[in-house]
Amino acid sequence: MTLTTTALRRECTLADWEATPDDGRRYELIGGTIYVSPAPMTPHQRASRRLQRILEDACPHGCEVFDAPVGLRLPGEQMVEPDLVVAPYASDVVKHLVLPVLLVVEIVSAGSRRHDTVTKRVAYAEAGIEHYWLVDGTVAPARLTALRLAGDRYEAVADATGEVVLDEPLAMRIPSVDDLFCPPG
């Protein structure tokens, strides 16, 4: 997956983001720049679906899990589309999720590594999102890095391959990070 940015001479706004085409690509507005990436590949989608099931089973009462494409509005006219979001249930949400959220998860692709690990990490920290996970199937073995906001930066609370057991923000167990990406059978 290759990530590109727009080459505009001015800072983009939410109106610009809302005018992007519905063409199967992901459009995100961060810091006045629109980032464009193609639809995710099969291993990415497989990992997202499997992790969503695990998160739903661990989801606390009053929260729900959303998967991409779902818009999450951040302060400063920013709009992102995380792979997975755990958010408090809100019956009045019609168009996009808003803060606060319990957890944001990005599944790293070869072409999105810098965007997920640098650009979005900074945007999520600035927005005050307390828990941010990176799930990376582009490395062997696959790795899950669970980050928690400490002040204005994230610190790793888990950086694991194989089995992952976490107590926050959800009490959950992932039997194998590699298995999130593997075909059935």
N, C-alpha and C positions, 0 to 999 in steps of 0.2 A: 504494500500500500504506500503510495507516494503522497506526501503532504505538500500542498502548494499554498502560497499566499497571494492575495490580490496585489496588483501593482497600481494602486490608485495614488493620486497626488494629495488626497485629503484624508482626514481621519473619517472612518466609516461610522455610521450610527445604526441604531436598531431599525430604523426605516430602511436602510440599505440591506441589512440582514434579512428583514421580512420580505424584501423584493427578490431574494435569491430564488432560482428556479427549483421546482420539485423534480429533480432529475436523478435521485438515488444517491447523490453525494452528500456528504456531511459538511454543513457550513456552520462555522463558529465565529463569534465576534469577541475578540479579546484585545483589550487595550487599543481599540480603534482600528484593528486589522481584522479582515475576514480571512479565516483559514479554511481551506477547502481540502477534503480528502475523499477518496472513492469509497464505495460501499465496502465493508469488511469482508475478508475472505472466510472460507469455511471453518478452518481451525479456530479463528477468532470468534465466530458465531457459536460454534460448539462450546467453547469455554464459557462464553457469556451465558448461554442457556443453562449449562450445568451449574455454574456458580449462582445464577439466579435462583435455581431450585434450593440450593443449600441456604442461601440468604433468606428465602421465604420461610423455610422450616425454622430458622433461628430468629425471625423477625419478631420484635417485641409487640405486645398489644398496642394498638394505636398507630402503628407504622405500616408502610407497605413498600414493596420493591418495584421500581420502574426500570425498564430496559430501553436501550436506544432503538429508535430515535425518540428521545424525550428532551425537550429544551429545559435548561435550568438557568434562570435569570440571576445574574450576579450584579453587585453594585457597579455603578459607573457605566451604564449602558453596555453591559456585556451579556452574551448569551453563549452557553456551551451545551454540548450534547454528550454527557458522560455515557459510558457503556452501561453502567448500572448505578442506581441511586436508591438509597434507603431514606425515606422521608416520612415525617409524621403525616398521618391521614388528614386530608383537608378536603372536605366535600365541595368547597368553593373554587378549587383549582380547575380551570376550564382549558386554558391554552398551554401554560408553561408552569413548571415547578418554580417555587421561590424559596429563599432561605427562611428558616434554618432547615438543614438536612442532617441526617445522622451519619451518613457515609456516602462517599463517591468512589466508584471503582472505574479504573481505566485498564483495558486489556491492551498491552503494548504490542504494536506491529512494527516490523522493520522500518517502515516509512514514517511511523508516528512517534518513534522513541524520543526525539528531542522535544516534540510538542507535548507529549504526555509527562515526561520527566522534568522538563524545565518550564515551558510556557504555562501549561495548565497547573503545574505544582505551585508556581508563584501566584497565579490568579486565584486558586482555591485557598491558599494561605491568606492572601489579602482579603478574601471574602469571609474569612473566619470559619471555614469548614474544618471541623475538628478532626475528622477521620478520612484519610485518603489512602486507597490501596492501589498498587500497581501490580498487575498480573502479567508476567512476561513469558510467553511461550516461544520466543525467538531465540532463547538460550537453552542449552542443555546442561543440566535438567531445568525444567521450567521453574520459575521463581515467583513467589508472592512476597511483596514488600508492603507491610502495613505501617502506615505513618500516622502519627498523632501530632496535632498542632501544639507547639510549646512556644508561647509568646507569638512571634510573627513568622516562625519557621517550623517545618516539619522535622520530627525526629522519628527514626525507625523504632517501632516496638516489636516488630517481627520481620525477619528477612530470611525466608525459608524455602527450601525445596522439599519434596516428599510430603509428609503429613504436616498439616498446620492446625494448631489448636489456639483459639483466641478467646479471650473473655470480654473484650470490648471492641467496638461498641455493641457487638452481639456475642453471645456465648455460642461458639460454633466450632465445627471440626471439618476440615477438608482432608479426606483420606490421602490424596495424592495430587499435587499441583500438576504434574505431568498428565495424569488421567483426565484433567479438565479438557485437554487439547486432543487426546487420542480418539481415533475412530472407534465405534462400538465393536465389541468382540474381543 
